[in-house]
Amino acid sequence: MRRGQWATRRDILDGASLHGVITRTALRQCGVADGSITLRTGDGGKWRRLLPGIVLLHNGSPSLKQQQAAALLYGGESSMLTG
């Protein structure tokens, strides 16, 4: 299987994510194939799906900052969090 640079250069995904949270669209723009995203977010995978189209770049529990980042990414450009 041929892997993109994202697999060996963590800075590519780190630069495109917000506190380790990234959209599926941004992953594709970084060169990650849909099949790789599905495999990595599946049971026992290295990543975790937080919301539809939103991925945590590890499989542990998200921090508060990561939960907030996921909510903002899911909400879109004009979204905001309030107290």
ZIURZI-V584540 format. One record per residue. N is the residue number from 1. RES is the residue in three letters. OMEGA is omega in whole degrees, 0 to 359 (* if undefined). NEAR is the number of other C-alpha atoms within 10 Angstrom. D_LAST is the distance of its C-alpha to the last C-alpha in whole Angstrom. Layout:
BEGIN
n = {N | N}
res = {RES | RES}
omega = {OMEGA | OMEGA}
near = {NEAR | NEAR}
d_last = {D_LAST | D_LAST}
END
This chain:
BEGIN
n = {1 | 2 | 3 | 4 | 5 | 6 | 7 | 8 | 9 | 10 | 11 | 12 | 13 | 14 | 15 | 16 | 17 | 18 | 19 | 20 | 21 | 22 | 23 | 24 | 25 | 26 | 27 | 28 | 29 | 30 | 31 | 32 | 33 | 34 | 35 | 36 | 37 | 38 | 39 | 40 | 41 | 42 | 43 | 44 | 45 | 46 | 47 | 48 | 49 | 50 | 51 | 52 | 53 | 54 | 55 | 56 | 57 | 58 | 59 | 60 | 61 | 62 | 63 | 64 | 65 | 66 | 67 | 68 | 69 | 70 | 71 | 72 | 73 | 74 | 75 | 76 | 77 | 78 | 79 | 80 | 81 | 82 | 83}
res = {MET | ARG | ARG | GLY | GLN | TRP | ALA | THR | ARG | ARG | ASP | ILE | LEU | ASP | GLY | ALA | SER | LEU | HIS | GLY | VAL | ILE | THR | ARG | THR | ALA | LEU | ARG | GLN | CYS | GLY | VAL | ALA | ASP | GLY | SER | ILE | THR | LEU | ARG | THR | GLY | ASP | GLY | GLY | LYS | TRP | ARG | ARG | LEU | LEU | PRO | GLY | ILE | VAL | LEU | LEU | HIS | ASN | GLY | SER | PRO | SER | LEU | LYS | GLN | GLN | GLN | ALA | ALA | ALA | LEU | LEU | TYR | GLY | GLY | GLU | SER | SER | MET | LEU | THR | GLY}
omega = {179 | 180 | 178 | 180 | 181 | 184 | 182 | 180 | 183 | 182 | 179 | 180 | 179 | 180 | 182 | 183 | 176 | 183 | 180 | 178 | 186 | 176 | 177 | 179 | 179 | 176 | 179 | 179 | 176 | 177 | 179 | 181 | 178 | 180 | 178 | 179 | 180 | 180 | 183 | 179 | 178 | 179 | 179 | 181 | 182 | 181 | 181 | 176 | 181 | 180 | 177 | 179 | 182 | 186 | 172 | 187 | 167 | 185 | 178 | 178 | 179 | 174 | 177 | 178 | 179 | 176 | 179 | 178 | 179 | 180 | 179 | 178 | 179 | 181 | 179 | 187 | 186 | 182 | 175 | 176 | 178 | 184 | *}
near = {3 | 4 | 11 | 12 | 14 | 15 | 12 | 9 | 10 | 10 | 12 | 15 | 21 | 15 | 12 | 16 | 19 | 18 | 18 | 19 | 28 | 26 | 21 | 19 | 12 | 16 | 22 | 13 | 11 | 16 | 15 | 19 | 15 | 13 | 9 | 13 | 19 | 14 | 14 | 19 | 20 | 14 | 11 | 10 | 14 | 15 | 20 | 22 | 23 | 20 | 14 | 10 | 15 | 21 | 24 | 26 | 20 | 16 | 18 | 10 | 11 | 19 | 11 | 9 | 13 | 18 | 17 | 17 | 22 | 26 | 18 | 16 | 21 | 17 | 12 | 9 | 8 | 7 | 11 | 11 | 9 | 4 | 2}
d_last = {46 | 46 | 42 | 40 | 40 | 36 | 38 | 39 | 37 | 34 | 32 | 33 | 30 | 28 | 28 | 27 | 24 | 20 | 20 | 23 | 21 | 23 | 24 | 27 | 29 | 28 | 30 | 33 | 33 | 33 | 36 | 35 | 37 | 35 | 38 | 36 | 33 | 34 | 36 | 33 | 30 | 33 | 34 | 34 | 33 | 32 | 29 | 26 | 25 | 21 | 21 | 23 | 25 | 22 | 24 | 24 | 27 | 27 | 28 | 26 | 22 | 20 | 18 | 14 | 14 | 17 | 14 | 12 | 15 | 16 | 14 | 14 | 18 | 18 | 16 | 18 | 19 | 17 | 14 | 10 | 7 | 4 | 0}
END
